[in-house]
Amino acid sequence: MSNSAAQARNVAIEAQPLVKVSKNTGFFSGIASSYADIWRHRDLLGQLTRREIRAKYKASVLGIVWSLIRPLTQLLIYYFAMFAIPTSYFTKRRVLDYGRLAGSLCMCTQ
């Protein structure tokens, strides 16, 4: 597109009046209309979501299971670090010293 054609196009666009697309709505009515639009187009949303998930895990061996493995392993690590190991350590001493536990965990995370 040449420079003069682009300028002519800009002048033509500036000459057009602004058209109001939707009515002014309040906060809650705007949220309600957004949810209504989502509900109306739920089939499209489902198709796009399925396509995105298929494309994301297309080349992986375990597919969508990978998205579950990481949070579950993190949950197991937190379980052992916060419950299983401290409980077994402090029950042998019969003293629950959470101050030392919190301090040692803070030192380990730095």
C-alpha positions in Angstrom: 0.0 0.0 0.0 1.5 3.3 -1.0 1.8 6.3 1.3 -0.9 8.3 -0.4 -3.3 5.4 -0.4 -2.7 4.9 3.4 -3.3 8.6 4.0 -6.5 8.6 2.0 -7.7 5.6 4.0 -6.9 7.3 7.3 -8.9 10.4 6.2 -11.9 8.2 5.2 -11.8 6.4 8.6 -11.6 9.7 10.5 -14.6 11.0 8.7 -16.8 8.2 9.8 -18.9 8.7 13.0 -18.4 6.5 16.0 -21.0 3.8 16.4 -22.0 2.6 19.8 -21.8 -1.2 19.8 -23.5 -1.9 23.1 -25.5 -0.1 25.8 -23.8 1.2 28.9 -24.3 -1.3 31.7 -23.5 -1.3 35.3 -20.9 -3.5 37.0 -23.2 -6.4 38.0 -25.3 -6.3 34.8 -22.1 -6.4 32.8 -20.9 -9.5 34.7 -24.3 -11.1 34.2 -24.2 -10.4 30.4 -20.7 -11.8 30.2 -21.8 -15.0 31.9 -24.8 -15.2 29.6 -22.5 -14.8 26.6 -20.2 -17.6 27.9 -23.3 -19.8 28.5 -24.6 -19.1 25.0 -21.2 -20.0 23.4 -20.4 -22.9 25.7 -20.1 -25.4 22.8 -17.5 -23.2 21.1 -15.6 -22.8 24.4 -15.6 -26.6 24.9 -14.3 -27.2 21.4 -11.6 -24.6 21.7 -10.5 -26.0 25.1 -10.3 -29.6 23.8 -8.4 -28.5 20.8 -5.9 -26.5 23.0 -5.4 -29.5 25.3 -4.9 -31.9 22.4 -2.4 -29.5 20.8 -0.5 -29.0 24.1 0.0 -32.6 24.9 0.2 -34.0 21.3 3.9 -35.0 21.3 4.1 -36.1 24.9 4.2 -39.8 25.9 1.7 -39.6 28.8 -0.4 -36.8 27.5 -2.6 -35.0 30.0 -1.3 -37.1 32.8 1.8 -34.9 32.9 -0.3 -32.0 34.1 -1.4 -34.1 37.1 2.0 -35.6 38.0 3.7 -32.4 38.9 1.1 -31.1 41.5 0.8 -34.6 43.0 4.6 -34.9 43.5 4.7 -31.4 45.0 1.9 -32.5 47.3 3.9 -35.6 48.4 7.0 -33.5 49.0 5.1 -31.0 51.1 3.4 -33.9 53.0 6.7 -35.4 53.9 8.5 -32.1 54.7 5.7 -30.6 56.8 4.0 -33.7 58.4 5.6 -37.1 58.1 9.3 -36.3 58.9 8.7 -33.6 61.6 6.0 -35.8 63.3 8.3 -38.8 63.4 11.2 -36.8 64.7 9.3 -34.9 67.4 7.3 -37.8 68.6 10.5 -39.7 69.5 11.4 -36.8 71.7 7.8 -36.4 72.9 8.2 -32.7 72.4 6.6 -30.8 69.6 8.9 -27.8 69.1 7.3 -26.0 66.2 9.5 -23.0 66.7 12.6 -24.9 65.8 10.8 -26.7 63.0 9.7 -23.4 61.4 13.2 -21.9 61.9 14.9 -24.9 60.3 12.4 -24.9 57.4 13.1 -21.2 56.8 16.8 -21.8 56.8 16.5 -24.7 54.4 14.4 -22.7 51.9 16.9 -19.9 51.6 
